[in-house]
Amino acid sequence: MLETGETSQTDNSNPEPEGRPCACGCGTIVRRKFAPGHDQRFVSNLAKAVAEGNMDRKTALAAARKLSPALEKKVRSAVNHQ
């Protein structure tokens, strides 16, 4: 039994937000890294930034690698085909 002033482990009066912002930068709250399809949006945004000269290739690849090796591979392919 709880004494006065104690809270239980299941106290949900101030719950933490469920999830985190999508890694593509759209602001959608997700439980995983991306909202459905937004991993490709992330890849496209990085490839576009490189093509327009707003980001160098090395920085784009590092940003993708931070999330996963598979994304790095997709960014590398997208940047090479522009």
C-alpha positions in Angstrom: 0.0 0.0 0.0 1.2 3.5 -0.8 1.8 6.0 1.9 0.7 9.6 1.6 2.8 11.5 -1.1 4.0 8.3 -2.9 3.1 7.6 -6.5 2.7 4.2 -8.0 4.8 2.9 -10.9 1.7 2.9 -13.1 0.9 6.6 -12.5 0.0 8.0 -16.0 -0.8 11.5 -15.0 2.1 12.9 -17.0 2.8 10.3 -19.8 5.7 10.7 -22.1 4.9 11.4 -25.8 4.6 8.2 -27.8 7.3 8.0 -30.4 9.6 10.6 -31.8 9.8 12.9 -34.9 10.2 11.2 -38.2 13.9 11.2 -39.3 13.1 12.7 -42.6 12.3 16.0 -40.9 8.6 16.2 -41.7 7.6 16.4 -38.0 5.3 13.4 -37.9 5.5 11.5 -34.6 6.5 7.9 -35.3 7.4 4.8 -33.2 10.1 3.8 -35.7 12.7 6.0 -37.5 10.4 7.0 -40.3 6.8 7.3 -41.3 5.8 4.9 -44.1 7.6 5.9 -47.3 9.6 8.7 -45.6 12.9 6.8 -45.7 12.8 7.4 -49.5 11.9 11.0 -48.9 15.0 11.3 -46.7 17.2 9.7 -49.4 15.7 12.0 -52.1 16.2 15.1 -49.9 19.8 14.3 -49.3 20.4 13.5 -53.0 18.7 16.8 -54.0 20.9 18.8 -51.5 24.0 17.3 -53.0 22.9 17.9 -56.6 22.0 21.5 -55.8 25.4 22.1 -54.0 23.8 22.7 -50.6 25.5 19.6 -49.1 28.7 17.8 -50.0 28.5 14.1 -50.8 30.5 13.0 -47.8 28.1 14.8 -45.4 25.1 13.3 -47.0 26.5 9.8 -46.8 27.5 10.4 -43.1 23.9 11.5 -42.3 22.5 8.4 -43.9 25.1 6.1 -42.3 24.1 7.5 -38.9 20.6 6.0 -39.4 21.6 2.7 -41.1 24.0 1.2 -43.6 21.1 0.4 -45.9 20.2 4.1 -46.1 23.8 5.0 -46.8 23.8 2.6 -49.8 20.5 4.1 -51.1 21.9 7.6 -50.8 25.2 6.6 -52.5 23.2 5.1 -55.4 20.9 8.2 -55.7 23.9 10.6 -55.6 25.8 8.6 -58.2 22.8 8.5 -60.6 22.3 12.3 -60.8 
